[in-house]
Amino acid sequence: MSEFQKWTVTEPYVDISGTLLEGPFYDKAKNEFRFVDIWEQKFYVLDLAKGPDSLKTLDTSASIGVTANIDNSGEAYSNKVIVAAKHGYALLERDTGELSYISKAWDNPDKAHRMRFNDGAVDSHGRFWAGSMNDPKVQSPVSEAVLFRLDPDLKLHRMVEGLTIPNGIGWNQSNDTMYLTDSPTGKIYAFDFNAQTGEISNRRIHFDLGEPKEPDGFAIDVEGCIWSAIYGGGKVIRISPEGKVIGEVLLPTRNITCPSFVGTELFITTAKDDTNDEQFPNSIRYGGRVYKVDVGIKGKPKNEFQFQN
């Protein structure tokens, strides 16, 4: 690994006034970049050949935490993506923003009301992992969050219990380790991962931030490093496979939510901030926007959800 690297970003790439921007995703086949506003229940797409002026906004009927492409998408799924929404996994119609649930997580109406899905990712065998947490619009998060796994046959599995705010999920280069962030703890956990069965075991701490800030969503590069957004810290840090911080991207606002690779560029979502101070004098102005920076390395390709034929 190279010596510690630093990048500084001063201006937004997509200058909108969002509340809780999340779920950045590069659709290489369409050359589109998309993201969501969880709080405002919006889905955004822009054509990267045309830039920010091409931004299209769709209102959805529920909050969406994360999206994924669908593999083997014939006529039935040609204009849809799969998402982790308020109550579970759903298909989103790209033209209208309409949601149709394919798997709901909760039978209990009270629990369904107070929970919502957050971050997630698809593994190498087309399974969609996503965490459900307390919906902050209903109550403050406590340790009843659950990490779910939706398989191609649409069977839903509860994989990790007792989380608080499950966030960034991903896999190492050899595909035998899964990483999972639980934001309020400041920790990114590692699990032994069986790619054939989708089972995980041997939970341990891969990285501990060790300060009163929160690791949020992350992206993984082709060298197996994690690029973790630090909510409240105004930066994205690059963590080596050994769990050491070897780089950082500094941003002009405090609440950084998630990065995603577009080639060698890192596209970064942020959330609204209501406070300026000496460290972030323009945070109110710059929160809730999308940033980009060329970090000189490509990201690990995203997997696609695979409906069982």
C-alpha positions, -999 to 999 in steps of 0.1 A, spaced: 0 0 0 12 35 -7 18 62 19 -11 82 34 -30 101 7 -53 132 10 -78 147 -13 -98 179 -7 -132 187 -23 -145 222 -20 -176 224 -43 -205 200 -49 -210 182 -82 -248 180 -79 -259 212 -61 -293 203 -48 -306 209 -13 -313 173 -1 -320 161 35 -306 126 37 -289 116 4 -278 80 3 -275 49 -19 -252 63 -46 -250 38 -75 -233 38 -109 -252 20 -136 -223 13 -161 -245 -1 -189 -266 31 -189 -238 54 -179 -262 68 -152 -256 77 -117 -285 74 -92 -291 81 -55 -319 85 -31 -331 110 -4 -343 86 24 -360 114 44 -378 131 15 -387 98 -3 -370 108 -36 -351 88 -63 -326 107 -84 -310 97 -117 -286 117 -139 -270 109 -173 -232 112 -167 -227 122 -204 -248 152 -199 -239 160 -163 -259 175 -134 -283 194 -156 -298 161 -167 -309 152 -131 -343 136 -130 -363 134 -97 -390 108 -89 -412 108 -58 -417 74 -43 -444 62 -19 -419 52 8 -384 58 19 -357 39 0 -324 31 16 -304 14 -12 -309 2 -48 -295 -26 -69 -296 -37 -105 -314 -69 -115 -295 -95 -135 -311 -116 -163 -336 -87 -166 -358 -96 -195 -391 -79 -204 -405 -82 -168 -376 -62 -152 -362 -42 -181 -372 -9 -166 -370 -17 -129 -345 -18 -101 -347 -37 -68 -346 -16 -37 -347 -19 1 -376 4 10 -395 12 42 -411 -22 48 -388 -46 29 -376 -54 -6 -395 -39 -36 -393 -33 -73 -391 3 -84 -404 14 -117 -377 37 -132 -402 60 -151 -428 66 -124 -411 58 -90 -439 33 -82 -429 6 -57 -442 -30 -56 -431 -50 -27 -418 -85 -33 -408 -93 3 -419 -76 35 -399 -80 67 -425 -75 94 -459 -91 101 -465 -69 132 -480 -36 121 -465 -17 150 -430 -30 142 -435 -23 105 -444 13 114 -413 19 135 -388 2 113 -373 11 79 -346 -4 57 -313 14 54 -281 4 35 -273 -29 18 -255 -47 -11 -258 -77 -33 -233 -106 -30 -215 -126 -57 -244 -151 -59 -271 -125 -64 -284 -123 -28 -295 -89 -15 -283 -81 20 -299 -51 37 -304 -38 72 -337 -27 88 -335 -2 116 -357 20 137 -372 48 115 -360 81 131 -393 97 120 -410 74 145 -384 68 172 -347 70 180 -327 39 169 -322 12 195 -306 -22 192 -335 -40 174 -321 -36 139 -317 -67 119 -295 -76 88 -316 -95 63 -307 -116 32 -331 -119 3 -322 -149 -18 -330 -153 -56 -359 -177 -46 -373 -147 -26 -368 -165 7 -359 -140 35 -333 -148 61 -325 -130 94 -287 -130 95 -276 -106 123 -298 -94 152 -293 -67 178 -278 -40 155 -285 -3 159 -279 14 125 -267 -12 100 -248 5 72 -221 -2 47 -219 -39 36 -194 -54 12 -170 -83 5 -132 -86 2 -113 -95 -29 -111 -132 -22 -149 -132 -14 -144 -151 19 -150 -121 42 -180 -99 46 -179 -64 62 -208 -48 80 -209 -13 96 -230 -6 127 -227 31 128 -234 42 164 -208 17 177 -181 33 155 -172 -2 142 -170 -21 110 -173 -58 116 -159 -87 96 -174 -121 92 -162 -153 76 -183 -156 44 -193 -187 26 -201 -176 -10 -218 -209 -19 -243 -210 9 -245 -173 19 -237 -182 56 -216 -159 78 -198 -167 110 -169 -156 133 -180 -120 138 -151 -97 148 -140 -61 147 -122 -51 115 -121 -14 122 -130 8 152 -132 46 145 -124 54 181 -140 88 182 -175 102 186 -183 102 149 -200 74 129 -188 53 100 -217 53 75 -219 37 40 -188 25 22 -174 14 -11 -146 -11 -17 -118 -6 -43 -100 -31 -64 -72 -33 -39 -97 -44 -12 -97 -11 7 -128 2 23 -138 39 16 -160 47 46 -180 79 49 -177 94 83 -210 110 94 -203 140 116 -166 140 105 -167 157 71 -146 130 54 -143 97 37 -115 75 50 -97 48 31 -91 17 53 -66 -10 42 -74 -48 43 -54 -48 75 -78 -23 91 -55 8 90 -65 43 77 -43 50 47 -61 80 31 -89 105 35 -111 127 13 -120 160 31 -153 176 23 -168 211 31 -197 197 51 -200 175 82 -225 147 75 -210 124 49 -233 94 41 -219 71 14 -194 69 -15 -196 50 -47 -171 45 -76 -176 58 -111 -144 47 -128 -116 62 -107 -139 89 -94 -156 87 -60 -191 101 -59 -201 110 -24 -236 117 -9 -241 139 22 -269 149 45 -282 182 56 -264 200 85 -280 228 106 -248 240 122 -218 260 110 -186 262 132 -149 269 128 -142 234 115 -171 235 90 -179 271 84 -201 265 54 -217 232 64 -252 245 63 -247 256 27 -230 225 15 -249 197 33 -273 175 14 -254 176 -18 -234 152 -40 -196 155 -45 -170 138 -66 -132 134 -66 -108 114 -87 -89 91 -63 -69 73 -90 -82 38 -83 -113 19 -95 -140 4 -74 -149 -33 -71 -178 -39 -95 -213 -41 -80 -232 -74 -81 -267 -77 -95 -297 -93 -78 -306 -126 -96 -342 -137 -97 -344 -175 -97 -355 -187 -131 
